[in-house]
């Protein structure tokens, strides 16, 4: 291909455009959904970095549709506050929802760490409830 039509950063430019199109489609699907289920999967990779993917699941025409909302490196570790913030950020920023829509649409979520659900006072559920209801 001629250099006139291609540059060293062309692949990243195309990836940004594709990402924008996919995220707009995802926002539209989440906006139309009556209910949303969120699941998070945290992994620690070989160089000790912790990453977390946040998926939303909606039902469209009696078919479950998984949507990737966010894949983010957890720089300050996996704590209840960080994970609560990550879920809300994913639904609001990447899902295009308002806090009120999060309250009305979020029916269930799953996280792959049992420790997040152990304590009633500091559990992710309690933290999420306070942050969403109090709009923090």
N, C-alpha and C positions, 0 to 999 in steps of 0.2 A: 504494500500500500504506500502511496506517495506520502512523504512527510508533510505535504501541503494539507492533507486531511487527517493527520495523526500526530500526536505529540506524546512525550514521555508520560504525561499525566492524563491522557485520554481515557484510559481504563478507569481511573478514579472519578473522572467527570461523569462517565456513563454509570458507574456504580452509585454515585450521589443522586443522579436523576432517577434511576430504578428504585433506589431506597425511598425517595420522595413519593413516587407513584404508589409503591406498596403501602407506605404509611398512611397516605390519604385514603386508600381503599380500606385499610384496617380501621381507621377512624370512622369511616362511613358505616362499616359493618357493625362496629361497636355501638355507634349512635342509634342504629335501627334495632339493635337487640333489646329484647325485653328483660332478659336476665343475663348475668355474666358470672362465670366461675373463673377464678384465677388460681394458677398453680405456679410455684417457684421451685427452681431446682438449683441448688448451690453446689459448686465443685471447687476443689482446690487442685490446681494443676502442678506439674512437676517442679516449677520454680517457686512454689509456695504462694502464688497469686490466687486470690479467691474471686470467683466470678459467679454471678447469679443470673439465670434467665427467668423472665416473667412471661408467662403465656396466659392469654385470655381464651376461654372457650365459650362459644355462643351456640345457639341452636337456630339453624336457618332451614326452614322447610323440613322439619323432623330429622335434620342431619346435624350432628355435632361438628363444629368447625373450630379447629385450633388456630390461634393467631399469636405470633410472636410479637410481644409489645416492647420488650427491652432485654438487652444483654449488657450487663454492667459489671465492671470490676469494683469489688468492695474494698476500697482503700483502707478504711478504718475497721475492717473486720466484720464479722457477721454477728451483730447484736440485735436485740429486739427493736431498738429505736431505728437502727439502720435499715432493717428489713421492712419495718412499717413505712418508713419514708420511701423506700424503693417501690413498694406496692402502690402507694398513693401517687408517687411521681409517674409511675408507668401508666396508671389509669387516667390521670389528669393530662399530663404532657403528651404522652404517646397514644393514648386512647381517645383523647379529645373530650373527656367527660368533665362536667362540673362536679363539685363536691356533693351537691344535691343528687346528681345522677348516680354517683358512686353509692350513696346511701340507698337509693331506690333499686339499683340494678345488681349490685354485688350480693349474690346469694350464698356463695361458698368460696373458700380458698383452701389450698393445700400447700404445705411447705415440707420439705424433706428432712427437717430437723425436729426431733421429738422435744428437745429442750425448749423450743419456742412455745409449747403448749402446756408445760408442766405447772408453772406458778399462775394462780388465778389473778393475782395483783399485777404482775408484770408480763403476762402472756401477750403474744402478738395480737390476739383477739381483743384484749382489753385496750392495748395501745391503739389499735386501729379504730376501735369504737370511739375513744376519746379524741383522737386526731380528726376523725371524720365528723363526728357530732359537734365538737367544739370548734371545728374549722381551723385547726392549728397548723 
